[in-house]
Amino acid sequence: MQCGAKCFVVEVEHNGEKKRIPVTARSAVNARKTVRLKYEEAVKIISVREEK
């Protein structure tokens, strides 16, 4: 875990299904990047929200 990291919930659409993926990242941009790297850009990112 990095210094200043927060928990984000990324809502994606993958194979016609909506999923919520928890991601630990420093910013919303890094959370999107992490999801794209994991799912090989085959997902459509709908929203990124900080979990409180």
C-alpha positions as CSV (number, residue, x, y, z in Angstrom):
1,M,0.0,0.0,0.0
2,Q,1.3,3.4,-0.9
3,C,1.5,6.5,1.2
4,G,-1.7,8.6,0.8
5,A,-3.6,5.7,-0.8
6,K,-7.4,5.6,-0.4
7,C,-10.1,3.1,-1.3
8,F,-12.1,3.7,-4.4
9,V,-15.1,1.8,-5.8
10,V,-14.9,1.5,-9.6
11,E,-18.2,0.6,-11.3
12,V,-17.6,-1.2,-14.7
13,E,-19.5,-2.9,-17.4
14,H,-17.8,-6.2,-18.4
15,N,-19.5,-8.7,-20.8
16,G,-22.8,-7.0,-20.4
17,E,-22.7,-7.2,-16.6
18,K,-22.2,-4.3,-14.2
19,K,-19.6,-4.9,-11.4
20,R,-18.2,-2.9,-8.5
21,I,-14.5,-3.4,-8.0
22,P,-12.8,-2.1,-4.8
23,V,-9.4,-0.6,-5.7
24,T,-6.7,0.9,-3.4
25,A,-5.0,3.9,-5.2
26,R,-3.8,7.4,-4.6
27,S,-6.3,9.1,-6.9
28,A,-9.3,8.3,-9.1
29,V,-7.0,8.4,-12.2
30,N,-4.8,5.7,-10.7
31,A,-7.8,3.7,-9.8
32,R,-9.0,3.8,-13.5
33,K,-5.5,2.8,-14.6
34,T,-5.3,-0.1,-12.3
35,V,-8.7,-1.5,-13.5
36,R,-7.7,-1.1,-17.2
37,L,-4.4,-2.9,-16.6
38,K,-6.1,-5.8,-14.8
39,Y,-8.9,-6.3,-17.3
40,E,-6.9,-5.4,-20.4
41,E,-9.1,-2.4,-21.4
42,A,-12.0,-4.8,-22.2
43,V,-14.2,-3.0,-19.7
44,K,-16.2,0.2,-19.9
45,I,-15.6,2.3,-16.7
46,I,-18.9,3.9,-15.7
47,S,-17.9,5.6,-12.5
48,V,-15.1,6.0,-9.8
49,R,-16.1,7.0,-6.3
50,E,-14.1,7.3,-3.1
51,E,-15.3,4.9,-0.4
52,K,-15.8,6.7,2.9
